[in-house]
């Protein structure tokens, strides 16, 4: 999930997505403990997704307006 996608969700959708991500995270941690986890990188992705959702929720709670930046392609980097 990209932050732009999260900003396009409604408040109720944000809460629902966060709850789903937390539940999936819990299930994956249980699989990890039993040795049945096939894709460990998914845990890291979920952690970042939850952080993005929390960020958007916090921005809305504080009343901040955030202008989304256009996505940069992978090869382009800003020069200092």
matplotlib code that plots the C-alpha trace (Angstrom):
import matplotlib.pyplot as plt

x = [0.0, 1.2, 0.6, -1.4, -3.7, -4.2, -5.0, -7.8, -9.6, -12.4, -11.9, -14.0, -12.0, -8.7, -9.9, -11.0, -7.8, -5.7, -7.7, -7.3, -3.6, -3.1, -5.1, -3.0, 0.2, -0.9, -1.7, 1.7, 3.5, 1.8, 2.9, 6.4, 6.5, 5.4, 7.8, 5.1, 5.7, 6.4, 7.0, 8.7, 8.9, 5.1, 5.5, 7.7, 5.3, 2.4, 4.3, 4.9, 1.3, 0.0, 2.4, 1.1, -2.5, -1.6, 0.1, -2.9, -5.2, -3.0, -2.8, -6.6, -6.9, -4.6, -6.3, -3.2, -3.5, -0.8, -0.2, 0.8, 4.0, 4.2, 6.0, 9.6, 10.8, 13.4, 16.3, 15.9, 17.4, 17.5, 20.9, 22.0]
y = [0.0, 3.4, 6.5, 8.1, 5.1, 5.4, 9.1, 8.3, 6.1, 7.2, 7.2, 4.0, 2.3, 3.3, 1.8, -1.4, -1.8, -1.2, -3.9, -6.4, -5.7, -6.2, -9.5, -10.7, -9.7, -11.7, -14.7, -14.5, -14.2, -17.4, -19.1, -17.9, -19.4, -22.8, -22.7, -22.6, -19.1, -19.2, -15.5, -13.7, -10.4, -10.1, -9.2, -6.3, -5.1, -5.3, -3.3, -0.5, -0.6, -0.2, 2.8, 4.4, 4.0, 5.4, 8.4, 9.3, 8.9, 11.1, 13.7, 13.8, 14.0, 17.0, 18.6, 18.7, 19.0, 17.1, 17.6, 14.3, 14.4, 12.7, 9.4, 9.4, 6.6, 4.3, 5.6, 9.2, 10.6, 14.1, 15.7, 17.6]
z = [0.0, -0.8, 1.4, -1.4, -1.4, 2.3, 2.1, -0.4, 2.1, 4.4, 8.1, 8.6, 5.8, 7.5, 10.8, 9.0, 7.1, 10.2, 12.1, 9.2, 9.0, 12.7, 12.6, 9.7, 11.5, 14.5, 12.4, 10.7, 14.0, 15.1, 11.9, 12.5, 16.0, 14.6, 11.7, 9.1, 7.8, 4.1, 3.4, 6.3, 4.4, 4.6, 8.4, 7.5, 4.8, 7.2, 9.9, 7.4, 6.2, 9.7, 10.2, 7.0, 8.2, 11.6, 10.0, 7.9, 10.9, 13.0, 10.2, 10.0, 13.8, 13.9, 11.0, 8.8, 5.1, 3.3, -0.4, -2.0, -4.0, -7.4, -7.2, -8.3, -10.5, -9.0, -10.9, -10.2, -7.0, -5.7, -5.6, -2.6]

ax = plt.figure().add_subplot(projection="3d")
ax.plot(x, y, z, "-o")
ax.set_aspect("equal")
plt.show()
